[in-house]
Amino acid sequence: MNRLLIRAEDQYAQLFADVTGAKAIGESSAFYLCFPGTAERIAQAVPDAKIIMILREPADRAYSAYTFLVGREGLGFEEGLTREEERKQQGFEPMWWYKELGLYYGQVKHYLEVFGTQRVKVLLYDELFANPGQTLRDVFTFLEVKEDVVIDTSVRYNVAGAPKSPRLYALLDHFIYNPSPLEKCIKSLVPQHLRLAWASQVIGTFTRPVPMHPQIHAQLKAYYRHVHTARSYASADTCTAQGVLCRGCGEAGGFATPGLALLALSGAQHGAKAVTGTMQGRK
């Protein structure tokens, strides 16, 4: 992860080097919530930033992270859950924090406190998946930009699953994420947005979904339900803040302590302002 970390303002500004006259620009990372101080750095760099979060059911989010790490994760899912704290102490990146990234009530609440409820938009992954058009219109309204823009939502990015051919999958993964100098030259001939779409389609073609074991799924749901119940007793404001943390409350493994899928930053008319120490997602 360190090689993907953006620490310098000029390096961060390069993410927006091609932006001209846009009303709102933004970027995203799946780890902004879990890095301490990130909300404050965003607020300092882009005082009028608007924050968009997409929250996923926590047990599903945990397993999705596990399957996304295929080729790098050497443990079974159950053992990975058991050794999570040990790995965290050893410096494993947040992608391996399978359970903990679904426990971010305090982190979401912190963003609401830093930016205010009017500048934080919270969406649910299931709603985005079921009705992407309406969800995007809600986002456009929130960002105060045109709502009639047509966005292609047919491509699924970062598809997780087991490779149908481990050898071929490894070659594709290396070409996409760790290309040689010659491969970099070849990739540079294709616009980045097309590379992302094509890579996701190819990876998706060579992977197959592997369902979570029902017993592990039930244990995870019980774990999150227990944590939510404990927090409900400890905090009087568990179901406050524009309904962010209570959508789905009462359901086993509901969205009271959801898993993070995405946190996006949008700073209108600020150009490229740095949020130092945050992470650029894999492209």
Short mmCIF file of the C-alpha atoms (twelve columns), coordinates in Angstrom:
data_MODEL
# 
_entry.id   MODEL 
# 
loop_
_atom_site.group_PDB 
_atom_site.id 
_atom_site.type_symbol 
_atom_site.label_atom_id 
_atom_site.label_alt_id 
_atom_site.label_comp_id 
_atom_site.label_asym_id 
_atom_site.label_seq_id 
_atom_site.Cartn_x 
_atom_site.Cartn_y 
_atom_site.Cartn_z 
_atom_site.pdbx_PDB_model_num 
ATOM 1   C CA . MET A 1   0.000   0.000   0.000   1 
ATOM 2   C CA . ASN A 2   2.861   2.409   0.739   1 
ATOM 3   C CA . ARG A 3   3.764   2.705   -2.938  1 
ATOM 4   C CA . LEU A 4   0.231   3.996   -3.609  1 
ATOM 5   C CA . LEU A 5   0.234   6.496   -0.763  1 
ATOM 6   C CA . ILE A 6   0.032   10.154  -1.724  1 
ATOM 7   C CA . ARG A 7   1.882   12.368  0.752   1 
ATOM 8   C CA . ALA A 8   2.829   15.504  -1.200  1 
ATOM 9   C CA . GLU A 9   0.489   18.304  -2.254  1 
ATOM 10  C CA . ASP A 10  1.879   18.506  -5.793  1 
ATOM 11  C CA . GLN A 11  1.475   14.738  -6.210  1 
ATOM 12  C CA . TYR A 12  -2.145  14.959  -5.081  1 
ATOM 13  C CA . ALA A 13  -2.773  17.916  -7.412  1 
ATOM 14  C CA . GLN A 14  -1.739  15.761  -10.369 1 
ATOM 15  C CA . LEU A 15  -4.942  13.764  -9.899  1 
ATOM 16  C CA . PHE A 16  -6.769  16.839  -11.213 1 
ATOM 17  C CA . ALA A 17  -4.217  18.063  -13.751 1 
ATOM 18  C CA . ASP A 18  -6.646  17.730  -16.671 1 
ATOM 19  C CA . VAL A 19  -9.570  19.497  -14.966 1 
ATOM 20  C CA . THR A 20  -10.723 22.718  -16.636 1 
ATOM 21  C CA . GLY A 21  -13.711 24.755  -15.500 1 
ATOM 22  C CA . ALA A 22  -15.519 21.986  -13.656 1 
ATOM 23  C CA . LYS A 23  -18.009 23.014  -11.001 1 
ATOM 24  C CA . ALA A 24  -17.238 20.007  -8.808  1 
ATOM 25  C CA . ILE A 25  -14.306 17.625  -8.852  1 
ATOM 26  C CA . GLY A 26  -13.529 14.708  -6.605  1 
ATOM 27  C CA . GLU A 27  -11.695 11.472  -5.933  1 
ATOM 28  C CA . SER A 28  -12.218 8.447   -3.731  1 
ATOM 29  C CA . SER A 29  -10.659 5.942   -1.403  1 
ATOM 30  C CA . ALA A 30  -12.042 2.994   0.529   1 
ATOM 31  C CA . PHE A 31  -9.839  3.836   3.521   1 
ATOM 32  C CA . TYR A 32  -10.482 7.500   4.345   1 
ATOM 33  C CA . LEU A 33  -12.713 6.591   7.280   1 
ATOM 34  C CA . CYS A 34  -10.166 4.374   9.023   1 
ATOM 35  C CA . PHE A 35  -7.154  6.717   8.827   1 
ATOM 36  C CA . PRO A 36  -7.096  9.067   11.851  1 
ATOM 37  C CA . GLY A 37  -7.025  12.766  11.028  1 
ATOM 38  C CA . THR A 38  -8.209  12.400  7.440   1 
ATOM 39  C CA . ALA A 39  -11.463 14.309  7.989   1 
ATOM 40  C CA . GLU A 40  -9.533  17.208  9.483   1 
ATOM 41  C CA . ARG A 41  -7.032  17.268  6.599   1 
ATOM 42  C CA . ILE A 42  -9.851  17.292  4.046   1 
ATOM 43  C CA . ALA A 43  -11.613 20.112  5.896   1 
ATOM 44  C CA . GLN A 44  -8.391  22.121  6.096   1 
ATOM 45  C CA . ALA A 45  -7.513  21.661  2.418   1 
ATOM 46  C CA . VAL A 46  -11.042 22.003  1.006   1 
ATOM 47  C CA . PRO A 47  -13.179 23.867  3.567   1 
ATOM 48  C CA . ASP A 48  -16.419 23.515  1.571   1 
ATOM 49  C CA . ALA A 49  -15.893 19.876  0.572   1 
ATOM 50  C CA . LYS A 50  -18.898 17.599  0.252   1 
ATOM 51  C CA . ILE A 51  -18.493 14.018  1.401   1 
ATOM 52  C CA . ILE A 52  -20.204 11.028  -0.218  1 
ATOM 53  C CA . MET A 53  -20.176 7.632   1.497   1 
ATOM 54  C CA . ILE A 54  -21.491 4.351   0.134   1 
ATOM 55  C CA . LEU A 55  -22.130 1.843   2.907   1 
ATOM 56  C CA . ARG A 56  -22.379 -1.911  2.494   1 
ATOM 57  C CA . GLU A 57  -23.843 -4.584  4.766   1 
ATOM 58  C CA . PRO A 58  -20.845 -5.355  7.017   1 
ATOM 59  C CA . ALA A 59  -20.664 -9.141  6.714   1 
ATOM 60  C CA . ASP A 60  -20.842 -8.934  2.922   1 
ATOM 61  C CA . ARG A 61  -18.267 -6.141  2.907   1 
ATOM 62  C CA . ALA A 62  -15.853 -8.243  4.959   1 
ATOM 63  C CA . TYR A 63  -16.122 -11.227 2.639   1 
ATOM 64  C CA . SER A 64  -15.870 -9.034  -0.447  1 
ATOM 65  C CA . ALA A 65  -12.572 -7.650  0.878   1 
ATOM 66  C CA . TYR A 66  -11.339 -11.189 1.453   1 
ATOM 67  C CA . THR A 67  -12.199 -12.352 -2.076  1 
ATOM 68  C CA . PHE A 68  -10.707 -9.171  -3.547  1 
ATOM 69  C CA . LEU A 69  -7.366  -10.200 -2.050  1 
ATOM 70  C CA . VAL A 70  -7.281  -13.466 -3.985  1 
ATOM 71  C CA . GLY A 71  -3.687  -14.206 -4.919  1 
ATOM 72  C CA . ARG A 72  -2.359  -12.308 -1.886  1 
ATOM 73  C CA . GLU A 73  -4.432  -13.772 0.944   1 
ATOM 74  C CA . GLY A 74  -2.957  -17.099 1.998   1 
ATOM 75  C CA . LEU A 75  -5.482  -17.925 4.724   1 
ATOM 76  C CA . GLY A 76  -9.039  -19.151 4.689   1 
ATOM 77  C CA . PHE A 77  -11.664 -16.534 5.506   1 
ATOM 78  C CA . GLU A 78  -12.380 -17.893 8.985   1 
ATOM 79  C CA . GLU A 79  -8.691  -17.956 9.931   1 
ATOM 80  C CA . GLY A 80  -8.242  -14.484 8.460   1 
ATOM 81  C CA . LEU A 81  -10.997 -13.222 10.756  1 
ATOM 82  C CA . THR A 82  -9.373  -14.927 13.750  1 
ATOM 83  C CA . ARG A 83  -5.934  -13.446 13.045  1 
ATOM 84  C CA . GLU A 84  -7.158  -9.970  12.157  1 
ATOM 85  C CA . GLU A 85  -5.886  -8.220  15.297  1 
ATOM 86  C CA . GLU A 86  -2.530  -10.003 15.062  1 
ATOM 87  C CA . ARG A 87  -2.142  -8.896  11.470  1 
ATOM 88  C CA . LYS A 88  -3.092  -5.345  12.311  1 
ATOM 89  C CA . GLN A 89  -0.319  -5.241  14.916  1 
ATOM 90  C CA . GLN A 90  2.061   -6.543  12.244  1 
ATOM 91  C CA . GLY A 91  1.238   -3.598  9.991   1 
ATOM 92  C CA . PHE A 92  -1.155  -5.218  7.503   1 
ATOM 93  C CA . GLU A 93  -3.024  -2.619  5.461   1 
ATOM 94  C CA . PRO A 94  -6.714  -1.932  6.211   1 
ATOM 95  C CA . MET A 95  -7.940  -4.234  3.446   1 
ATOM 96  C CA . TRP A 96  -7.077  -7.119  5.788   1 
ATOM 97  C CA . TRP A 97  -9.111  -5.628  8.663   1 
ATOM 98  C CA . TYR A 98  -12.115 -7.677  7.630   1 
ATOM 99  C CA . LYS A 99  -14.296 -7.113  10.693  1 
ATOM 100 C CA . GLU A 100 -13.000 -3.757  11.884  1 
ATOM 101 C CA . LEU A 101 -13.801 -1.857  8.698   1 
ATOM 102 C CA . GLY A 102 -17.437 -2.741  9.316   1 
ATOM 103 C CA . LEU A 103 -17.302 -1.075  12.751  1 
ATOM 104 C CA . TYR A 104 -17.114 2.588   11.872  1 
ATOM 105 C CA . TYR A 105 -20.020 4.138   13.700  1 
ATOM 106 C CA . GLY A 106 -17.649 6.516   15.474  1 
ATOM 107 C CA . GLN A 107 -15.783 7.316   12.266  1 
ATOM 108 C CA . VAL A 108 -18.929 8.152   10.293  1 
ATOM 109 C CA . LYS A 109 -20.175 10.184  13.232  1 
ATOM 110 C CA . HIS A 110 -16.855 12.035  13.258  1 
ATOM 111 C CA . TYR A 111 -17.276 13.089  9.608   1 
ATOM 112 C CA . LEU A 112 -20.753 14.347  10.414  1 
ATOM 113 C CA . GLU A 113 -19.302 16.373  13.275  1 
ATOM 114 C CA . VAL A 114 -16.474 17.813  11.148  1 
ATOM 115 C CA . PHE A 115 -18.500 18.644  8.026   1 
ATOM 116 C CA . GLY A 116 -22.084 18.840  9.289   1 
ATOM 117 C CA . THR A 117 -25.027 16.782  8.106   1 
ATOM 118 C CA . GLN A 118 -25.725 19.101  5.153   1 
ATOM 119 C CA . ARG A 119 -22.348 18.332  3.554   1 
ATOM 120 C CA . VAL A 120 -22.329 14.571  4.062   1 
ATOM 121 C CA . LYS A 121 -24.322 12.314  1.739   1 
ATOM 122 C CA . VAL A 122 -24.730 8.694   2.825   1 
ATOM 123 C CA . LEU A 123 -25.896 6.053   0.370   1 
ATOM 124 C CA . LEU A 124 -26.442 2.329   0.693   1 
ATOM 125 C CA . TYR A 125 -24.664 -0.078  -1.635  1 
ATOM 126 C CA . ASP A 126 -27.815 -2.128  -2.150  1 
ATOM 127 C CA . GLU A 127 -29.737 0.965   -3.261  1 
ATOM 128 C CA . LEU A 128 -26.992 1.951   -5.697  1 
ATOM 129 C CA . PHE A 129 -26.911 -1.568  -7.140  1 
ATOM 130 C CA . ALA A 130 -30.704 -1.804  -7.452  1 
ATOM 131 C CA . ASN A 131 -31.328 1.651   -8.920  1 
ATOM 132 C CA . PRO A 132 -28.090 3.332   -10.048 1 
ATOM 133 C CA . GLY A 133 -29.881 5.970   -12.125 1 
ATOM 134 C CA . GLN A 134 -31.934 7.347   -9.237  1 
ATOM 135 C CA . THR A 135 -28.976 7.120   -6.858  1 
ATOM 136 C CA . LEU A 136 -26.799 9.128   -9.242  1 
ATOM 137 C CA . ARG A 137 -29.517 11.760  -9.627  1 
ATOM 138 C CA . ASP A 138 -29.573 12.088  -5.844  1 
ATOM 139 C CA . VAL A 139 -25.797 12.545  -5.897  1 
ATOM 140 C CA . PHE A 140 -26.001 15.188  -8.637  1 
ATOM 141 C CA . THR A 141 -28.615 17.075  -6.633  1 
ATOM 142 C CA . PHE A 142 -26.390 16.920  -3.564  1 
ATOM 143 C CA . LEU A 143 -23.424 18.261  -5.577  1 
ATOM 144 C CA . GLU A 144 -25.593 20.946  -7.226  1 
ATOM 145 C CA . VAL A 145 -24.649 19.908  -10.748 1 
ATOM 146 C CA . LYS A 146 -26.758 18.940  -13.760 1 
ATOM 147 C CA . GLU A 147 -28.983 15.960  -13.060 1 
ATOM 148 C CA . ASP A 148 -29.626 14.857  -16.648 1 
ATOM 149 C CA . VAL A 149 -26.110 13.596  -17.354 1 
ATOM 150 C CA . VAL A 150 -26.090 10.006  -18.598 1 
ATOM 151 C CA . ILE A 151 -23.547 7.800   -16.810 1 
ATOM 152 C CA . ASP A 152 -22.690 4.306   -18.008 1 
ATOM 153 C CA . THR A 153 -23.170 2.021   -15.001 1 
ATOM 154 C CA . SER A 154 -22.966 -1.254  -16.918 1 
ATOM 155 C CA . VAL A 155 -19.335 -1.978  -15.981 1 
ATOM 156 C CA . ARG A 156 -18.659 -3.459  -12.543 1 
ATOM 157 C CA . TYR A 157 -15.278 -2.413  -11.204 1 
ATOM 158 C CA . ASN A 158 -13.033 -4.388  -8.823  1 
ATOM 159 C CA . VAL A 159 -15.031 -7.578  -9.233  1 
ATOM 160 C CA . ALA A 160 -14.041 -10.050 -6.541  1 
ATOM 161 C CA . GLY A 161 -14.116 -13.813 -6.739  1 
ATOM 162 C CA . ALA A 162 -12.054 -16.920 -7.313  1 
ATOM 163 C CA . PRO A 163 -10.058 -17.075 -10.567 1 
ATOM 164 C CA . LYS A 164 -11.225 -19.642 -13.108 1 
ATOM 165 C CA . SER A 165 -7.593  -19.988 -14.187 1 
ATOM 166 C CA . PRO A 166 -5.133  -18.923 -11.442 1 
ATOM 167 C CA . ARG A 167 -2.211  -18.760 -13.879 1 
ATOM 168 C CA . LEU A 168 -4.023  -16.559 -16.404 1 
ATOM 169 C CA . TYR A 169 -5.494  -14.431 -13.634 1 
ATOM 170 C CA . ALA A 170 -2.004  -13.844 -12.184 1 
ATOM 171 C CA . LEU A 171 -0.720  -12.708 -15.583 1 
ATOM 172 C CA . LEU A 172 -3.652  -10.321 -16.025 1 
ATOM 173 C CA . ASP A 173 -3.286  -8.949  -12.511 1 
ATOM 174 C CA . HIS A 174 0.432   -8.328  -13.043 1 
ATOM 175 C CA . PHE A 175 -0.171  -6.578  -16.363 1 
ATOM 176 C CA . ILE A 176 -2.875  -4.342  -14.892 1 
ATOM 177 C CA . TYR A 177 -1.344  -3.460  -11.524 1 
ATOM 178 C CA . ASN A 178 2.402   -4.135  -11.838 1 
ATOM 179 C CA . PRO A 179 3.284   -3.656  -15.516 1 
ATOM 180 C CA . SER A 180 6.798   -3.818  -16.895 1 
ATOM 181 C CA . PRO A 181 8.234   -0.698  -18.625 1 
ATOM 182 C CA . LEU A 182 7.157   -2.079  -22.007 1 
ATOM 183 C CA . GLU A 183 3.688   -2.906  -20.706 1 
ATOM 184 C CA . LYS A 184 3.416   0.630   -19.289 1 
ATOM 185 C CA . CYS A 185 4.151   2.020   -22.751 1 
ATOM 186 C CA . ILE A 186 1.443   -0.177  -24.248 1 
ATOM 187 C CA . LYS A 187 -1.052  0.865   -21.561 1 
ATOM 188 C CA . SER A 188 -0.267  4.548   -22.098 1 
ATOM 189 C CA . LEU A 189 -1.670  4.302   -25.627 1 
ATOM 190 C CA . VAL A 190 -5.166  3.707   -24.222 1 
ATOM 191 C CA . PRO A 191 -7.063  6.424   -22.269 1 
ATOM 192 C CA . GLN A 192 -7.241  5.653   -18.564 1 
ATOM 193 C CA . HIS A 193 -11.047 5.466   -18.381 1 
ATOM 194 C CA . LEU A 194 -11.047 2.850   -21.126 1 
ATOM 195 C CA . ARG A 195 -8.230  0.921   -19.442 1 
ATOM 196 C CA . LEU A 196 -10.227 0.795   -16.216 1 
ATOM 197 C CA . ALA A 197 -13.381 -0.413  -17.951 1 
ATOM 198 C CA . TRP A 198 -11.595 -3.011  -20.070 1 
ATOM 199 C CA . ALA A 199 -9.527  -4.289  -17.157 1 
ATOM 200 C CA . SER A 200 -12.620 -4.718  -14.993 1 
ATOM 201 C CA . GLN A 201 -14.464 -6.537  -17.760 1 
ATOM 202 C CA . VAL A 202 -11.547 -8.889  -18.393 1 
ATOM 203 C CA . ILE A 203 -10.972 -9.606  -14.697 1 
ATOM 204 C CA . GLY A 204 -14.705 -10.212 -14.247 1 
ATOM 205 C CA . THR A 205 -14.691 -12.681 -17.136 1 
ATOM 206 C CA . PHE A 206 -11.967 -14.762 -15.526 1 
ATOM 207 C CA . THR A 207 -13.416 -14.852 -12.005 1 
ATOM 208 C CA . ARG A 208 -16.321 -16.764 -10.524 1 
ATOM 209 C CA . PRO A 209 -18.298 -15.878 -7.381  1 
ATOM 210 C CA . VAL A 210 -17.711 -18.070 -4.340  1 
ATOM 211 C CA . PRO A 211 -20.409 -17.691 -1.651  1 
ATOM 212 C CA . MET A 212 -19.512 -17.243 1.993   1 
ATOM 213 C CA . HIS A 213 -19.992 -20.285 4.203   1 
ATOM 214 C CA . PRO A 214 -23.455 -19.952 5.817   1 
ATOM 215 C CA . GLN A 215 -22.102 -20.605 9.327   1 
ATOM 216 C CA . ILE A 216 -19.433 -17.904 9.039   1 
ATOM 217 C CA . HIS A 217 -22.020 -15.534 7.574   1 
ATOM 218 C CA . ALA A 218 -24.337 -16.138 10.531  1 
ATOM 219 C CA . GLN A 219 -21.476 -15.653 13.019  1 
ATOM 220 C CA . LEU A 220 -20.485 -12.351 11.427  1 
ATOM 221 C CA . LYS A 221 -24.061 -11.072 11.457  1 
ATOM 222 C CA . ALA A 222 -24.357 -12.036 15.127  1 
ATOM 223 C CA . TYR A 223 -21.076 -10.231 15.852  1 
ATOM 224 C CA . TYR A 224 -22.210 -6.982  14.249  1 
ATOM 225 C CA . ARG A 225 -25.638 -7.251  15.873  1 
ATOM 226 C CA . HIS A 226 -23.967 -7.675  19.279  1 
ATOM 227 C CA . VAL A 227 -21.733 -4.640  18.742  1 
ATOM 228 C CA . HIS A 228 -24.688 -2.529  17.644  1 
ATOM 229 C CA . THR A 229 -26.700 -3.603  20.690  1 
ATOM 230 C CA . ALA A 230 -23.818 -2.691  22.994  1 
ATOM 231 C CA . ARG A 231 -23.499 0.722   21.379  1 
ATOM 232 C CA . SER A 232 -27.228 1.299   21.619  1 
ATOM 233 C CA . TYR A 233 -27.009 0.934   25.389  1 
ATOM 234 C CA . ALA A 234 -23.847 3.027   25.639  1 
ATOM 235 C CA . SER A 235 -24.891 5.910   23.387  1 
ATOM 236 C CA . ALA A 236 -28.147 7.809   23.324  1 
ATOM 237 C CA . ASP A 237 -27.528 9.155   19.822  1 
ATOM 238 C CA . THR A 238 -26.976 5.854   18.007  1 
ATOM 239 C CA . CYS A 239 -29.907 6.502   15.660  1 
ATOM 240 C CA . THR A 240 -29.330 10.165  14.902  1 
ATOM 241 C CA . ALA A 241 -27.550 12.252  12.272  1 
ATOM 242 C CA . GLN A 242 -29.965 12.318  9.292   1 
ATOM 243 C CA . GLY A 243 -30.783 8.636   9.733   1 
ATOM 244 C CA . VAL A 244 -27.288 7.682   8.620   1 
ATOM 245 C CA . LEU A 245 -26.693 5.068   11.288  1 
ATOM 246 C CA . CYS A 246 -30.210 3.741   11.756  1 
ATOM 247 C CA . ARG A 247 -31.246 2.802   8.214   1 
ATOM 248 C CA . GLY A 248 -31.948 -0.883  8.594   1 
ATOM 249 C CA . CYS A 249 -31.698 -0.881  12.396  1 
ATOM 250 C CA . GLY A 250 -33.303 -3.866  13.996  1 
ATOM 251 C CA . GLU A 251 -32.330 -6.237  11.226  1 
ATOM 252 C CA . ALA A 252 -29.678 -8.846  11.813  1 
ATOM 253 C CA . GLY A 253 -26.491 -7.430  10.421  1 
ATOM 254 C CA . GLY A 254 -28.276 -4.255  9.377   1 
ATOM 255 C CA . PHE A 255 -26.717 -0.944  8.503   1 
ATOM 256 C CA . ALA A 256 -26.256 0.428   12.010  1 
ATOM 257 C CA . THR A 257 -22.582 -0.530  11.796  1 
ATOM 258 C CA . PRO A 258 -22.183 -0.825  8.028   1 
ATOM 259 C CA . GLY A 259 -19.092 -1.668  6.048   1 
ATOM 260 C CA . LEU A 260 -17.357 0.963   3.988   1 
ATOM 261 C CA . ALA A 261 -17.419 0.701   0.225   1 
ATOM 262 C CA . LEU A 262 -16.427 4.208   -0.811  1 
ATOM 263 C CA . LEU A 263 -15.843 7.693   0.511   1 
ATOM 264 C CA . ALA A 264 -15.652 10.417  -2.114  1 
ATOM 265 C CA . LEU A 265 -14.451 14.001  -1.812  1 
ATOM 266 C CA . SER A 266 -15.896 16.801  -3.889  1 
ATOM 267 C CA . GLY A 267 -14.580 20.343  -3.611  1 
ATOM 268 C CA . ALA A 268 -16.503 22.752  -5.803  1 
ATOM 269 C CA . GLN A 269 -14.444 25.518  -7.432  1 
ATOM 270 C CA . HIS A 270 -11.347 24.695  -5.406  1 
ATOM 271 C CA . GLY A 271 -9.295  23.114  -8.150  1 
ATOM 272 C CA . ALA A 272 -6.898  20.487  -6.857  1 
ATOM 273 C CA . LYS A 273 -6.366  20.931  -3.140  1 
ATOM 274 C CA . ALA A 274 -4.154  18.479  -1.297  1 
ATOM 275 C CA . VAL A 275 -5.313  16.007  1.307   1 
ATOM 276 C CA . THR A 276 -1.882  14.823  2.356   1 
ATOM 277 C CA . GLY A 277 -1.363  11.372  3.713   1 
ATOM 278 C CA . THR A 278 -4.428  9.863   2.077   1 
ATOM 279 C CA . MET A 279 -4.440  6.990   -0.334  1 
ATOM 280 C CA . GLN A 280 -5.023  6.708   -4.051  1 
ATOM 281 C CA . GLY A 281 -7.066  3.631   -4.918  1 
ATOM 282 C CA . ARG A 282 -5.818  0.941   -7.261  1 
ATOM 283 C CA . LYS A 283 -6.575  1.791   -10.886 1 
# 
